[in-house]
Amino acid sequence: MFAILTISPLMRLAALRYAVPPGLPNRSGCDACGAPIGLTRPWPALSPAARCGRCRARVGPPPGTVELAVLAAAVLLAFAGPSGGALPALIWWLGWTIPAVLVDLAVRRLPDRLTLPAAAGTWLLLGVAALDADPGHWLRAVISGTGLALFFASTAVLLGRRGFGLGDAKLALSVGALLGWYGWPVLAFGLLLTFGLSALVSLGLLATRRANWSTHLPFGPFLLLGTTAAVLWAL
């Protein structure tokens, strides 16, 4: 509960600030009244109600979504066993990826200011963990992260809008490293879950006519869900 109260406002602030279309400056105030975004008044805590502290306009991610995501992450970490090993890297990755995914859901982009720190910190913390474990774990993580990112980036270059976005490729740097740390089977299982969930959701939207074949779904949420499920399976 303490983690939800302390971390959720920071994640909501990040999601609110970066949830703008590509090419526009990051949000610095309420869209309705211009009240500045921050952790002080008129934004005393960026509460789960998701309303501006001055004009009460609805802002940022839907009410309760950030808090539910943090609660789900806390439950995942509770099953992660004792501290040490790859656990710090997992905590770091979740802390940056959750707001990045919320941005992706809102405006269909994954900002560099969230995906790149996620990748850098994950690689660094896995490298530290490898000092007390088999160094082959970190080598496998590096190969997995690099390979997955290059695959995603190649589809963006070769297929354009029909491929993955470069933001997906940058998120894949940390996704591949985290899955690869736990082994090749975990990497394969995580990717299978990710693409499987994406396919099921796409088919469901097509069946209900809420999307068509040209609709571009955000892929970040599927990377987050597939990775966390695979890591939980590996623990």
SEKOL-83041 format. One record per residue: residue number from 0; residue in one letter; x, y, z of N, C-alpha, C in turn. Coordinates in Angstrom, 3 decimals. Each point is the difference from the previous one (the first is absolute). Layout:
residues N
[NUM "A" [X Y Z] [X Y Z] [X Y Z]]
...
This chain:
residues 235
[0 "M" [0.824 -1.201 0.000] [-0.824 1.201 0.000] [0.864 1.260 0.000]]
[1 "F" [1.103 -0.031 0.759] [0.895 1.154 0.038] [0.585 0.273 -1.378]]
[2 "A" [0.388 -1.085 -0.713] [0.565 0.170 -1.336] [-1.012 0.625 -0.955]]
[3 "I" [-1.268 -0.423 0.116] [-1.034 0.545 -0.874] [-0.169 1.493 0.253]]
[4 "L" [0.026 0.404 1.270] [-0.201 1.399 0.348] [1.166 0.877 -0.419]]
[5 "T" [1.209 -0.540 0.006] [1.174 0.815 -0.293] [0.402 -0.034 -1.472]]
[6 "I" [-0.157 -1.153 -0.652] [0.472 -0.143 -1.375] [-1.068 0.395 -1.005]]
[7 "S" [-1.245 -0.265 0.301] [-1.080 0.259 -0.959] [-0.047 1.450 -0.476]]
[8 "P" [0.108 1.008 0.890] [-0.028 1.376 -0.498] [1.126 0.306 -0.984]]
[9 "L" [1.197 -0.566 0.241] [1.115 0.233 -0.914] [-0.273 -0.630 -1.361]]
[10 "M" [-0.566 -1.211 0.001] [-0.337 -0.655 -1.266] [-1.109 0.750 -0.720]]
[11 "R" [-1.000 0.462 0.741] [-1.077 0.775 -0.618] [0.534 1.297 -0.579]]
[12 "L" [0.934 0.635 0.693] [0.608 1.234 -0.501] [0.747 -0.257 -1.303]]
[13 "A" [0.785 -1.096 -0.062] [0.739 -0.326 -1.218] [-0.942 -0.289 -1.158]]
[14 "A" [-1.050 -0.797 0.268] [-0.951 -0.329 -1.055] [-0.713 1.243 -0.506]]
[15 "L" [-0.358 0.897 0.910] [-0.697 1.230 -0.383] [0.909 0.919 -0.807]]
[16 "R" [1.231 0.113 0.410] [0.920 0.932 -0.655] [0.330 -0.440 -1.424]]
[17 "Y" [0.197 -1.299 -0.206] [0.469 -0.482 -1.301] [-1.112 -0.479 -0.919]]
[18 "A" [-1.241 -0.024 0.452] [-1.110 -0.471 -0.827] [-0.464 1.105 -0.941]]
[19 "V" [0.861 0.342 -0.942] [-0.313 0.995 -1.023] [0.358 -0.608 -1.354]]
[20 "P" [-0.677 0.406 -1.068] [0.321 -0.538 -1.321] [1.440 0.283 -0.402]]
[21 "P" [0.575 -0.818 -0.874] [1.380 0.219 -0.444] [0.174 1.392 -0.611]]
[22 "G" [1.116 0.621 0.318] [0.309 1.313 -0.542] [-0.440 1.161 0.860]]
[23 "L" [-0.847 -0.254 0.996] [-0.457 1.071 0.888] [0.837 0.013 1.270]]
[24 "P" [0.147 1.180 0.634] [0.758 0.054 1.255] [-0.710 -0.754 1.109]]
[25 "N" [0.765 -0.464 0.962] [-0.587 -0.704 1.135] [-0.983 0.902 0.733]]
[26 "R" [-1.057 -0.604 0.555] [-1.032 0.762 0.693] [0.585 0.609 1.285]]
[27 "S" [-0.251 1.274 0.179] [0.498 0.687 1.193] [-1.117 0.534 0.882]]
[28 "G" [-1.240 -0.102 -0.457] [-1.106 0.515 0.784] [-1.313 -0.635 -0.398]]
[29 "C" [-1.034 0.303 0.729] [-1.337 -0.512 -0.283] [-0.472 0.522 -1.351]]
[30 "D" [-0.553 -0.858 -0.820] [-0.479 0.413 -1.320] [-1.174 0.963 0.098]]
[31 "A" [-0.742 -0.075 1.091] [-1.195 0.833 0.136] [0.296 1.382 0.565]]
[32 "C" [0.813 0.055 1.080] [0.209 1.292 0.662] [1.459 0.442 0.034]]
[33 "G" [0.914 -0.874 -0.414] [1.412 0.374 -0.021] [0.718 -0.125 1.316]]
[34 "A" [-0.647 -0.536 1.025] [0.669 -0.176 1.286] [1.241 -0.859 -0.173]]
[35 "P" [1.133 0.396 0.562] [1.249 -0.736 -0.218] [-0.056 -1.409 0.573]]
[36 "I" [0.671 -0.922 -0.691] [0.070 -1.382 0.450] [1.154 -0.147 0.980]]
[37 "G" [-0.249 -0.611 1.123] [1.045 -0.237 0.986] [-0.568 -0.738 1.189]]
[38 "L" [0.817 -0.178 1.012] [-0.448 -0.694 1.204] [-0.405 0.968 1.099]]
[39 "T" [-0.100 1.288 -0.352] [-0.441 1.008 0.961] [-1.317 0.591 -0.488]]
[40 "R" [-0.632 0.816 0.808] [-1.282 0.584 -0.369] [0.134 0.817 -1.276]]
[41 "P" [-1.041 -0.057 -0.907] [-1.305 -0.620 0.194] [-0.047 -1.489 -0.366]]
[42 "W" [1.151 -0.650 -0.022] [0.060 -1.444 -0.221] [0.574 -0.637 1.258]]
[43 "P" [-0.730 0.014 1.118] [0.589 -0.394 1.271] [0.535 -1.413 0.052]]
[44 "A" [-0.622 -0.928 -0.730] [0.498 -1.374 0.055] [-0.244 -0.762 -1.293]]
[45 "L" [-0.511 0.671 -1.052] [-0.381 -0.695 -1.229] [-0.796 -1.252 0.382]]
[46 "S" [-1.129 0.215 0.589] [-0.775 -1.048 0.648] [-0.593 -0.978 -0.999]]
[47 "P" [-0.465 -1.173 0.488] [-0.644 -0.982 -0.884] [-1.239 0.535 -0.700]]
[48 "A" [-0.568 1.115 0.489] [-1.181 0.565 -0.652] [0.313 0.573 -1.373]]
[49 "A" [1.275 0.275 -0.269] [0.454 0.492 -1.312] [-0.699 1.289 -0.401]]
[50 "R" [-0.059 0.952 0.931] [-0.595 1.297 -0.287] [0.961 1.113 0.370]]
[51 "C" [-0.075 1.079 -0.758] [0.820 1.175 0.281] [-0.375 0.565 1.358]]
[52 "G" [1.008 0.381 0.779] [-0.261 0.536 1.322] [-0.625 1.378 -0.022]]
[53 "R" [0.043 0.690 -1.136] [-0.565 1.351 -0.074] [-1.391 0.001 -0.620]]
[54 "C" [-0.140 -0.555 -1.214] [-1.283 0.089 -0.704] [-0.785 -1.301 0.035]]
[55 "R" [0.590 -1.057 0.543] [-0.637 -1.315 0.139] [-0.264 -0.678 -1.336]]
[56 "A" [0.676 0.439 -1.058] [-0.134 -0.670 -1.297] [0.687 -1.360 0.058]]
[57 "R" [-0.502 -0.955 -0.769] [0.600 -1.323 -0.055] [1.323 0.071 -0.748]]
[58 "V" [1.069 -0.511 0.587] [1.322 0.062 -0.617] [0.739 -1.318 0.215]]
[59 "G" [0.898 -0.302 -0.908] [0.880 -1.148 0.169] [-0.694 -1.337 -0.184]]
[60 "P" [0.661 -1.082 0.415] [-0.571 -1.341 -0.127] [-1.328 -0.109 0.737]]
[61 "P" [-0.890 -0.900 -0.432] [-1.304 -0.170 0.648] [0.139 -0.241 1.502]]
[62 "P" [-0.990 0.371 0.779] [0.073 -0.147 1.453] [0.326 -1.428 0.429]]
[63 "G" [0.952 -0.113 0.892] [0.337 -1.287 0.597] [0.903 -0.903 -0.814]]
[64 "T" [0.249 0.334 -1.279] [0.788 -0.915 -0.829] [1.448 -0.105 0.468]]
[65 "V" [0.589 1.137 0.331] [1.399 -0.026 0.451] [0.118 -0.782 1.301]]
[66 "E" [-0.923 0.251 0.910] [0.049 -0.663 1.294] [-0.204 -1.509 -0.134]]
[67 "L" [-0.905 -0.420 -0.897] [-0.213 -1.425 -0.225] [1.237 -0.643 -0.623]]
[68 "A" [0.673 0.727 -0.905] [1.212 -0.529 -0.619] [1.108 -0.167 1.034]]
[69 "V" [0.146 0.977 0.894] [1.019 -0.103 1.041] [-0.336 -1.137 0.962]]
[70 "L" [-1.283 -0.151 0.325] [-0.408 -1.103 0.872] [0.314 -1.343 -0.645]]
[71 "A" [-0.272 -0.136 -1.307] [0.313 -1.241 -0.701] [1.502 -0.262 -0.007]]
[72 "A" [0.794 1.063 -0.168] [1.451 -0.158 0.032] [0.473 -0.427 1.380]]
[73 "A" [-0.613 0.563 1.039] [0.375 -0.388 1.366] [-0.318 -1.465 0.261]]
[74 "V" [-1.134 -0.480 -0.527] [-0.347 -1.412 0.149] [1.013 -0.876 -0.726]]
[75 "L" [0.392 0.421 -1.199] [1.018 -0.743 -0.746] [1.296 -0.085 0.785]]
[76 "L" [0.443 1.122 0.551] [1.262 0.026 0.735] [-0.088 -0.816 1.282]]
[77 "A" [-1.202 -0.116 0.565] [-0.164 -0.805 1.202] [0.264 -1.472 -0.280]]
[78 "F" [-0.210 -0.415 -1.261] [0.271 -1.380 -0.384] [1.422 -0.186 -0.518]]
[79 "A" [0.770 1.093 -0.031] [1.327 -0.062 -0.604] [1.052 -0.579 0.927]]
[80 "G" [-0.376 -0.295 1.254] [0.957 -0.606 0.907] [0.862 1.036 0.689]]
[81 "P" [1.124 -0.420 0.592] [0.860 0.907 0.747] [0.655 1.033 -0.902]]
[82 "S" [0.434 1.095 0.608] [0.663 1.052 -0.755] [1.331 -0.494 -0.541]]
[83 "G" [0.501 0.716 -0.995] [1.249 -0.401 -0.626] [-0.262 -0.600 -1.363]]
[84 "G" [1.054 -0.433 -0.665] [-0.142 -0.562 -1.324] [-0.538 1.025 -0.970]]
[85 "A" [-0.978 -0.427 -0.800] [-0.571 0.887 -1.005] [-1.146 0.842 0.542]]
[86 "L" [-0.345 -0.144 1.279] [-1.142 0.730 0.544] [0.161 1.524 -0.115]]
[87 "P" [1.151 0.602 0.324] [0.119 1.455 -0.181] [-0.228 0.435 -1.445]]
[88 "A" [0.481 -0.808 -0.952] [-0.221 0.336 -1.410] [-1.477 -0.064 -0.349]]
[89 "L" [-0.706 -0.979 0.549] [-1.432 -0.127 -0.253] [-0.758 1.186 0.585]]
[90 "I" [0.359 0.408 1.215] [-0.649 1.161 0.626] [0.239 1.256 -0.831]]
[91 "W" [1.242 0.190 -0.411] [0.344 1.164 -0.817] [-0.801 -0.004 -1.305]]
[92 "W" [-0.051 -1.153 -0.656] [-0.691 -0.112 -1.283] [-1.482 0.324 0.143]]
[93 "L" [-0.642 -0.531 1.019] [-1.417 0.276 0.210] [-0.239 1.482 0.283]]
[94 "G" [0.889 0.623 0.761] [-0.166 1.404 0.356] [-0.005 0.931 -1.197]]
[95 "W" [0.732 -0.340 -1.052] [0.045 0.825 -1.201] [-0.995 -0.461 -1.061]]
[96 "T" [-0.252 -1.310 -0.058] [-0.825 -0.540 -1.072] [-1.482 0.244 0.229]]
[97 "I" [-0.452 -0.026 1.237] [-1.431 0.231 0.255] [-0.440 1.374 -0.521]]
[98 "P" [0.673 1.110 0.349] [-0.436 1.279 -0.574] [0.196 0.068 -1.513]]
[99 "A" [1.033 -0.672 -0.526] [0.200 -0.005 -1.450] [-1.172 -0.666 -0.708]]
[100 "V" [-0.495 -1.084 0.566] [-1.134 -0.706 -0.595] [-1.268 0.844 0.083]]
[101 "L" [-0.177 0.732 1.092] [-1.161 0.891 0.121] [0.037 1.096 -1.069]]
[102 "V" [1.197 0.488 -0.284] [0.151 0.975 -1.086] [-0.340 -0.647 -1.336]]
[103 "D" [0.478 -1.222 -0.213] [-0.263 -0.707 -1.246] [-1.498 -0.212 -0.212]]
[104 "L" [-0.717 -0.328 1.063] [-1.437 -0.182 -0.101] [-0.711 1.308 -0.346]]
[105 "A" [0.538 1.114 0.496] [-0.660 1.294 -0.197] [0.268 0.597 -1.379]]
[106 "V" [1.266 -0.054 -0.445] [0.357 0.720 -1.235] [0.793 -0.854 -0.983]]
[107 "R" [0.086 -1.303 0.218] [0.657 -0.921 -0.940] [1.472 0.335 -0.214]]
[108 "R" [0.717 0.272 1.081] [1.444 0.184 -0.111] [0.652 -0.372 1.315]]
[109 "L" [1.261 -0.404 -0.073] [0.787 -0.336 1.179] [1.159 0.991 0.077]]
[110 "P" [-0.052 0.952 0.928] [1.006 1.074 0.033] [1.382 -0.494 0.404]]
[111 "D" [1.020 0.564 -0.651] [1.394 -0.363 0.301] [0.349 0.258 1.465]]
[112 "R" [-0.594 1.023 0.593] [0.345 0.358 1.382] [-0.471 -1.036 1.004]]
[113 "L" [-0.782 -0.963 -0.454] [-0.420 -1.093 0.872] [0.613 -1.328 -0.440]]
[114 "T" [0.043 -0.261 -1.293] [0.509 -1.292 -0.469] [1.518 -0.120 0.111]]
[115 "L" [0.725 1.081 -0.270] [1.467 -0.083 0.048] [0.532 -0.140 1.426]]
[116 "P" [-0.505 0.775 0.988] [0.429 -0.278 1.380] [-0.377 -1.401 0.461]]
[117 "A" [-1.151 -0.507 -0.456] [-0.386 -1.371 0.343] [1.042 -0.985 -0.501]]
[118 "A" [0.452 0.192 -1.239] [0.989 -0.914 -0.579] [1.357 0.138 0.680]]
[119 "A" [0.457 1.243 0.178] [1.319 0.218 0.584] [0.085 -0.562 1.415]]
[120 "G" [-1.009 0.289 0.816] [0.004 -0.489 1.376] [-0.138 -1.501 0.088]]
[121 "T" [-0.825 -0.591 -0.860] [-0.171 -1.451 0.010] [1.302 -0.700 -0.354]]
[122 "W" [0.666 0.468 -1.037] [1.278 -0.621 -0.395] [1.046 0.149 1.104]]
[123 "L" [0.062 1.197 0.598] [0.985 0.245 1.046] [-0.254 -0.881 1.221]]
[124 "L" [-1.250 -0.062 0.439] [-0.325 -0.777 1.196] [0.155 -1.501 -0.247]]
[125 "L" [-0.278 -0.450 -1.205] [0.245 -1.405 -0.319] [1.499 -0.289 -0.020]]
[126 "G" [0.789 0.986 -0.461] [1.448 -0.169 0.040] [0.523 -0.106 1.417]]
[127 "V" [-0.563 0.799 0.908] [0.391 -0.086 1.411] [-0.398 -1.356 0.574]]
[128 "A" [-1.201 -0.473 -0.362] [-0.457 -1.303 0.492] [0.888 -1.125 -0.502]]
[129 "A" [0.571 0.169 -1.188] [0.846 -1.044 -0.574] [1.318 -0.164 0.755]]
[130 "L" [0.369 1.017 0.785] [1.237 -0.113 0.782] [-0.102 -1.107 1.040]]
[131 "D" [-1.205 -0.270 0.469] [-0.217 -1.050 0.991] [-0.672 -1.230 -0.597]]
[132 "A" [-0.109 -0.031 -1.326] [-0.637 -1.131 -0.668] [0.860 -0.416 -1.185]]
[133 "D" [-0.547 -0.818 -0.849] [0.692 -0.434 -1.208] [0.060 1.165 -0.986]]
[134 "P" [1.206 0.456 -0.415] [0.087 1.104 -0.965] [-0.725 -0.291 -1.307]]
[135 "G" [-0.215 -1.285 -0.289] [-0.727 -0.350 -1.206] [-1.415 0.520 -0.014]]
[136 "H" [-0.582 0.200 1.196] [-1.341 0.574 0.075] [-0.022 1.393 -0.627]]
[137 "W" [1.002 0.818 0.347] [0.026 1.366 -0.517] [0.307 0.021 -1.494]]
[138 "L" [0.894 -0.884 -0.444] [0.295 -0.079 -1.429] [-1.252 -0.381 -0.784]]
[139 "R" [-0.750 -0.951 0.516] [-1.247 -0.395 -0.659] [-1.003 1.149 -0.002]]
[140 "A" [-0.038 0.764 1.100] [-0.904 1.151 0.072] [0.373 1.047 -1.042]]
[141 "V" [1.293 0.264 -0.150] [0.462 0.991 -0.981] [-0.353 -0.446 -1.414]]
[142 "I" [0.247 -1.259 -0.307] [-0.315 -0.516 -1.327] [-1.501 0.064 -0.267]]
[143 "S" [-0.791 -0.364 0.996] [-1.463 0.000 -0.161] [-0.534 1.408 -0.203]]
[144 "G" [0.447 0.939 0.847] [-0.476 1.368 -0.118] [0.388 0.630 -1.319]]
[145 "T" [1.263 -0.195 -0.397] [0.470 0.573 -1.261] [-0.720 -0.621 -1.189]]
[146 "G" [-0.115 -1.320 0.009] [-0.641 -0.680 -1.122] [-1.470 0.375 -0.159]]
[147 "L" [-0.727 0.064 1.116] [-1.418 0.329 -0.076] [-0.195 1.442 -0.461]]
[148 "A" [0.836 0.902 0.503] [-0.109 1.401 -0.412] [0.305 0.162 -1.482]]
[149 "L" [1.022 -0.697 -0.501] [0.335 0.083 -1.421] [-1.120 -0.563 -0.868]]
[150 "F" [-0.625 -1.069 0.476] [-1.122 -0.567 -0.763] [-1.143 1.001 -0.101]]
[151 "F" [-0.368 0.601 1.125] [-1.085 0.975 -0.017] [0.359 1.198 -0.874]]
[152 "A" [1.241 0.485 0.139] [0.422 1.167 -0.771] [0.010 -0.302 -1.493]]
[153 "S" [0.388 -1.212 -0.374] [0.042 -0.357 -1.422] [-1.390 0.011 -0.617]]
[154 "T" [-1.019 -0.424 0.770] [-1.358 0.044 -0.542] [-0.469 1.443 -0.166]]
[155 "A" [0.437 0.876 0.907] [-0.373 1.407 -0.120] [0.603 0.623 -1.252]]
[156 "V" [1.230 -0.394 -0.317] [0.688 0.557 -1.165] [-0.535 -0.601 -1.299]]
[157 "L" [-0.200 -1.308 -0.001] [-0.380 -0.688 -1.235] [-1.492 0.062 -0.301]]
[158 "L" [-0.830 -0.002 1.047] [-1.449 -0.074 -0.198] [-0.734 1.294 0.300]]
[159 "G" [0.689 0.977 0.590] [-0.650 1.267 0.306] [-1.092 -0.176 1.042]]
[160 "R" [-1.177 0.544 -0.260] [-1.105 -0.045 0.954] [-0.526 -1.421 0.211]]
[161 "R" [0.287 -0.902 -0.917] [-0.439 -1.389 0.161] [0.900 -0.775 0.953]]
[162 "G" [1.165 0.554 0.330] [0.912 -0.651 0.924] [-0.124 0.580 1.398]]
[163 "F" [0.920 -0.384 0.862] [0.025 0.544 1.352] [0.570 1.416 -0.028]]
[164 "G" [-0.305 0.771 1.023] [0.557 1.337 0.105] [1.388 -0.022 0.616]]
[165 "L" [0.741 1.081 -0.189] [1.338 0.084 0.604] [-0.095 0.041 1.520]]
[166 "G" [-1.108 0.518 0.526] [-0.198 -0.043 1.448] [-0.109 -1.427 0.506]]
[167 "D" [-0.665 -0.858 -0.766] [-0.072 -1.417 0.356] [1.391 -0.627 0.005]]
[168 "A" [0.819 0.396 -0.982] [1.360 -0.534 -0.072] [0.828 0.409 1.213]]
[169 "K" [-0.179 1.233 0.452] [0.759 0.466 1.160] [-0.477 -0.680 1.282]]
[170 "L" [-1.312 -0.248 0.089] [-0.501 -0.748 1.152] [0.487 -1.442 -0.054]]
[171 "A" [0.164 -0.537 -1.207] [0.470 -1.379 -0.157] [1.419 -0.193 0.531]]
[172 "L" [0.787 1.069 0.072] [1.346 -0.107 0.577] [-0.055 -0.546 1.422]]
[173 "S" [-0.935 0.502 0.789] [-0.116 -0.459 1.384] [-0.834 -1.269 0.107]]
[174 "V" [-1.023 -0.135 -0.843] [-0.839 -1.199 0.021] [0.833 -1.234 -0.326]]
[175 "G" [0.766 0.080 -1.087] [0.825 -1.138 -0.395] [1.052 -0.342 1.033]]
[176 "A" [0.604 1.041 0.595] [1.031 -0.251 1.009] [-0.579 -0.682 1.227]]
[177 "L" [-1.151 0.472 0.451] [-0.616 -0.557 1.206] [-0.429 -1.446 -0.225]]
[178 "L" [-0.631 -0.264 -1.138] [-0.412 -1.376 -0.302] [1.202 -0.899 -0.237]]
[179 "G" [0.997 0.523 -0.714] [1.179 -0.794 -0.303] [0.793 -0.385 1.241]]
[180 "W" [-0.036 0.835 1.022] [0.691 -0.312 1.250] [-0.479 -1.331 0.573]]
[181 "Y" [-1.288 -0.250 -0.118] [-0.580 -1.215 0.590] [0.130 -1.219 -0.904]]
[182 "G" [0.476 0.184 -1.230] [0.240 -1.143 -0.873] [-0.719 0.116 -1.329]]
[183 "W" [0.506 -0.752 -0.983] [-0.611 0.027 -1.326] [-1.455 -0.457 0.019]]
[184 "P" [-0.360 -1.054 0.758] [-1.419 -0.393 0.035] [-0.909 1.108 0.525]]
[185 "V" [0.481 0.762 0.987] [-0.805 1.102 0.537] [-0.153 1.100 -1.043]]
[186 "L" [1.069 0.265 -0.735] [-0.077 0.992 -1.076] [-1.037 -0.434 -1.037]]
[187 "A" [0.061 -1.259 -0.414] [-0.948 -0.495 -0.997] [-1.431 0.038 0.540]]
[188 "F" [-0.173 -0.395 1.261] [-1.333 -0.008 0.603] [-0.550 1.415 0.115]]
[189 "G" [0.843 0.947 0.408] [-0.442 1.386 0.125] [-0.431 0.585 -1.331]]
[190 "L" [0.760 -0.279 -1.050] [-0.364 0.512 -1.320] [-1.262 -0.683 -0.523]]
[191 "L" [-0.129 -1.298 0.284] [-1.215 -0.711 -0.409] [-1.231 0.604 0.673]]
[192 "L" [0.105 0.280 1.295] [-1.105 0.637 0.710] [-0.297 1.388 -0.570]]
[193 "T" [1.048 0.757 -0.258] [-0.171 1.363 -0.499] [-0.732 0.016 -1.335]]
[194 "F" [0.505 -0.775 -0.951] [-0.625 -0.014 -1.320] [-1.365 -0.691 0.035]]
[195 "G" [-0.143 -0.999 0.866] [-1.287 -0.665 0.121] [-1.075 0.926 0.535]]
[196 "L" [0.326 0.761 1.044] [-0.956 0.961 0.549] [-0.363 1.066 -1.027]]
[197 "S" [1.005 0.471 -0.738] [-0.251 1.006 -1.027] [-0.936 -0.542 -1.072]]
[198 "A" [0.223 -1.241 -0.414] [-0.849 -0.602 -1.029] [-1.432 -0.186 0.496]]
[199 "L" [-0.154 -0.461 1.246] [-1.342 -0.210 0.546] [-0.776 1.313 0.101]]
[200 "V" [0.656 1.037 0.504] [-0.668 1.296 0.116] [-0.362 0.547 -1.378]]
[201 "S" [0.913 -0.129 -0.949] [-0.259 0.487 -1.358] [-1.198 -0.719 -0.617]]
[202 "L" [-0.037 -1.324 0.152] [-1.127 -0.767 -0.546] [-1.312 0.377 0.691]]
[203 "G" [0.067 0.230 1.311] [-1.198 0.407 0.718] [-0.522 1.343 -0.479]]
[204 "L" [0.906 0.950 -0.237] [-0.412 1.320 -0.481] [-0.555 -0.078 -1.421]]
[205 "L" [0.595 -0.863 -0.821] [-0.506 -0.173 -1.365] [-1.386 -0.642 0.019]]
[206 "A" [-0.174 -0.991 0.880] [-1.279 -0.700 0.062] [-1.126 0.918 0.463]]
[207 "T" [0.320 0.928 0.882] [-1.017 0.930 0.511] [-0.059 1.295 -0.803]]
[208 "R" [0.797 0.056 -1.077] [0.036 1.153 -0.897] [0.419 1.285 0.710]]
[209 "R" [0.824 -0.152 1.012] [0.549 1.172 0.685] [1.351 0.384 -0.584]]
[210 "A" [0.457 -0.767 -0.983] [1.247 0.287 -0.694] [-0.081 -0.633 -1.377]]
[211 "N" [0.894 0.420 -0.895] [0.091 -0.615 -1.311] [1.436 -0.450 -0.238]]
[212 "W" [0.275 -0.545 -1.166] [1.317 -0.576 -0.269] [1.109 1.046 -0.010]]
[213 "S" [-0.360 1.261 -0.175] [1.011 1.057 -0.022] [0.229 0.643 1.362]]
[214 "T" [-0.766 -0.413 1.006] [0.143 0.581 1.340] [1.336 -0.411 0.607]]
[215 "H" [0.698 0.992 0.565] [1.308 -0.258 0.617] [-0.161 0.001 1.517]]
[216 "L" [0.075 -1.189 0.597] [-0.141 -0.097 1.455] [1.322 0.314 0.689]]
[217 "P" [-0.040 0.651 1.167] [1.242 0.188 0.773] [0.532 -1.347 0.455]]
[218 "F" [1.296 -0.235 -0.199] [0.577 -1.305 0.319] [0.642 -0.027 1.382]]
[219 "G" [0.237 1.180 0.581] [0.616 0.062 1.319] [-0.742 -0.783 1.063]]
[220 "P" [-1.344 0.117 0.081] [-0.712 -0.765 1.029] [0.205 -1.505 -0.116]]
[221 "F" [0.079 -0.508 -1.224] [0.204 -1.440 -0.173] [1.409 -0.416 0.411]]
[222 "L" [0.979 0.862 -0.250] [1.367 -0.279 0.460] [0.051 -0.046 1.518]]
[223 "L" [-0.695 0.930 0.646] [-0.013 0.028 1.467] [-0.666 -1.253 0.562]]
[224 "L" [-1.161 -0.353 -0.521] [-0.740 -1.153 0.525] [0.736 -1.309 -0.290]]
[225 "G" [0.491 -0.152 -1.223] [0.698 -1.230 -0.347] [1.276 -0.190 0.796]]
[226 "T" [0.731 1.091 0.215] [1.259 -0.091 0.747] [-0.243 -0.330 1.463]]
[227 "T" [-0.941 0.697 0.633] [-0.249 -0.249 1.418] [-0.533 -1.411 0.222]]
[228 "A" [-0.856 -0.474 -0.899] [-0.527 -1.356 0.144] [1.109 -1.045 -0.144]]
[229 "A" [0.898 0.213 -0.958] [1.093 -0.949 -0.210] [0.983 0.007 1.169]]
[230 "V" [0.289 1.188 0.534] [0.910 0.087 1.146] [-0.634 -0.680 1.214]]
[231 "L" [-1.300 0.226 0.206] [-0.675 -0.644 1.109] [0.028 -1.523 -0.149]]
[232 "W" [-0.140 -0.480 -1.205] [0.078 -1.434 -0.281] [1.391 -0.544 0.283]]
[233 "A" [1.023 0.832 -0.240] [1.390 -0.465 0.167] [0.462 0.016 1.440]]
[234 "L" [-0.673 0.741 0.857] [0.479 0.148 1.384] [-0.235 -1.279 0.810]]
